């Protein structure tokens, strides 16, 4: 499934533009993601590598969160 979010996007920009993605970032990267200075210049792929998680799964869940938000209102 493709969507508006891809692995090369900056974490902080995604959170700012798509607040519904916060729970997904918390699940995979932890709560520290929101206070980490790196979130403003690190992309999702780097975050996934640093947290040893599958980047494709993270991106898929992020896009699902955005899609669900759009359909729910």
Secondary structure as UniProt FT lines:
FT   TURN            7..8
FT   HELIX           11..17
FT   HELIX           19..21
FT   HELIX           22..29
FT   HELIX           31..34
FT   HELIX           37..40
FT   HELIX           44..50
FT   TURN            51..52
FT   HELIX           55..72
//
